Amino acid sequence: MLRFLARRFVSLLVVLLALSLVLFLLQSLSPTDAVHMMLGENASAAQVAHMRHELGLDQPLYVQYVRYLGEVLHGDLGISYQTRKPVSADLAQFVPATLELGAAGMVLAIVMGTLFAVSSLAVARWAHLLTGVYRNLILALAAAPPFLLGLLGLILFYKEWGVLPASGRIDDQSFSGPTGFMLVDTLAAGRPDLFGNALQHLLLPALAIAIGPSLVIGRVFASSLRGTLDFDYVRTAMAKGLTEGQIVRRHVIRNASNPVLSLVGLQIGAMFAGTLVVENIFGWPGLGQYMSRAIGTNDFPVISAVTLILGAGYVVVNTVVEIVQAGLDPRLRLAA
Amino acid sequence: MSPSATLPERLPFRVTLAGLGQRDWPSWLGIALFLAVFLTGVLAPVLAPYDPVQPVGTPYAAPGQFGFVLGTDTIGRDVLSRTLYGIGATVPLALAVVAIGILCGGIIGTVAGILRGWVDNVLMRVADLFLALPVPLVAIAIVAALGGGTGHLLFGISLVWWPYFARIVRGEVVSLAARPHVEAARMAGVPAWRIALRHIVPGIIPTLVVLASLDVGAATLMISALSFLGLGTPQPMPELGSDAAKNVGALLQAWWIPVIPGIGVFFVTITANLAGSGARNLLGK
């Protein structure tokens, strides 16, 4: 296991380095020049040269990369062209909102994916004629872009039925807490009413980003369940006289969940991309809105920092998933 | 391990493509629907009732009002015309992303699978590195760095799209290279490039066709997400994602303005997915 962990750790570092290298190269390849963005159009040649030297842009690329890497490791993610503030200060404000939305989306995706998987098996077993209908329904949902789901959700749940709020994270704008995670902060402050309110705000955007990944998870989970049901030990359990529920709970789910686990890790990428889009619909004050503004103004340090943070999160989560899988299934440890 | 032990259950190329002669109507229907959407988009200049960029009527006209089938937007442009043009911009782009991905991934995967050794190692390490990164985010960063626009969108997404194809094609090539007909050709002294072109590439084409057709829907969703974030063709040119994004604020008075471009994305994606599963059924994968 130690050997396995060491290998995973090394490959984690390699991937993170690759990510930082990609972002660094993009920054230097980008047609928008950092110095011009910072000094404006009317800067004199001397000013430009001075700034260039200050930023180290007159040095060879590899020196610049090492310098960039050092800054990133010290938590310095550059200065936003637009706000002139350190990007890391802005990030501290926006990251919790996005993480909360992403985490809620992931939980929903796993729960709904499991429901899809179990219900599609149940439909195949008890309502055979409906299988086609069910499959087409899932196919249709999978084709809807997250922003369309968000817009339709707003029309139905906010405008028509008035049961869910349309934007923001909480009605009481004055409320804020130490962690920046509304669900945690409201509970810590002993305000269950605000907790409920924050949960209501969270529901629609989380649903909009969760539906797509939940269908992918559900499809793989269902086929993995079907495969596991064919194993001899399941037949043995049946012969022992266990009920179907007992067999699924005790013998099937755990064995079938391994491919699903790796998929959950991979779906986080799609989830983050969905978050960036959906935040703009629900006025969610997170990285998505920050990123959209930065795209509009060519503010590449911001775009790069957001990608680095979310990308690093993605890579780390996937490494954790691999380690958990190896913990569950010793064969994986040996294979690696 | 003897090669015969690893022989995959697989039909020769001509027999596999013969699946296309089947009368499997649902599968053909899926393919026909996608072709219909594709043609609708490409023929937008003929089909669209109005100019997509110029205001042509009262702003905020509801669908059906004043003869605008899908209504007008916040400055009085025809939503139907904009959506048709938007589909016309999106579908070829999605097809191009997948075509470039298939071509690059196919070539790299084939080279790696035939040459093996260090070339294989280097190429697959690079592919794995890409696969370990969150593809949509890296695509966003690439396009944002280059500065948006259709060409950059195409380049950025294609750049992250190939490794997936390369991996699958390499696996397929390696298993094909272990087949007796390839071994026989090698013993007869046929050069490697000729073995590749004549005995291996035809064998991977059905796989490529299926992979490609299953991927067009995913490419469409990715393109619309990037366009939504403002990384596509700049306004006022019609594009599905950015038309929805720019009009989110109008949702509560005039739902059709942001929703209909989204439904456009939905139509393209669902017909592409239907065509993909149709192709898979016909080619028996």
Interface residues (C-beta under 8 A of the other chain):
Chain A: S11 V14 V15 A18 L19 V22 L23 L26 Q27 L29 S30 P31 T32 L139 A140 A142 A143 A144 P145 P146 F147 L148 L151 L152 L154 I155 K159 A166 G212 I268 G269 A270 F272 A273 G274 L276 V277 N280 I281 M291 S292 A294 I295 G296 N298 F300 I303 S304 T307 L310 G311 Y314 V315 N318
Chain B: L129 A132 L133 P134 V135 P136 L137 V138 I140 A141 I142 A144 A145 L146 G147 G148 G217 L221 M222 S224 A225 F228 L229 G230 L231 G241 A244 A245 V248 L251 L252 W255 P258 V259 G262 I263 V265 F266 T269 I270 N273 L274 S277
